[in-house]
Amino acid sequence: MIKRYNILSAGSPSDLINQANKAIEDGWQPIGGVIQAKTYKFMQAMVRSETAMDAARREMRKEHECVYLSDGGACTICGKTAIEE
């Protein structure tokens, strides 16, 4: 299931390739072909599906007891601070 959609934009094909490769490493997938706009920009649509880890994190965030580090930082599960709670 697709969870996120993004459009990469770059001034040259090589810059777009670099951006796309970084996005692919982060779990994004190109969809469709590259488009060259009249402004001489190159664009690529990217989608990201929910991974098993994403689903597990989503479930953990639904119901949990916040876990704070001793330095008073944010919850290690949901990111909420003790002040927000």
Secondary structure as UniProt FT lines:
FT   STRAND          2..10
FT   HELIX           13..25
FT   TURN            26..27
FT   STRAND          28..36
FT   TURN            38..39
FT   STRAND          42..49
FT   HELIX           52..62
FT   TURN            70..71
FT   TURN            76..78
FT   TURN            82..84
//
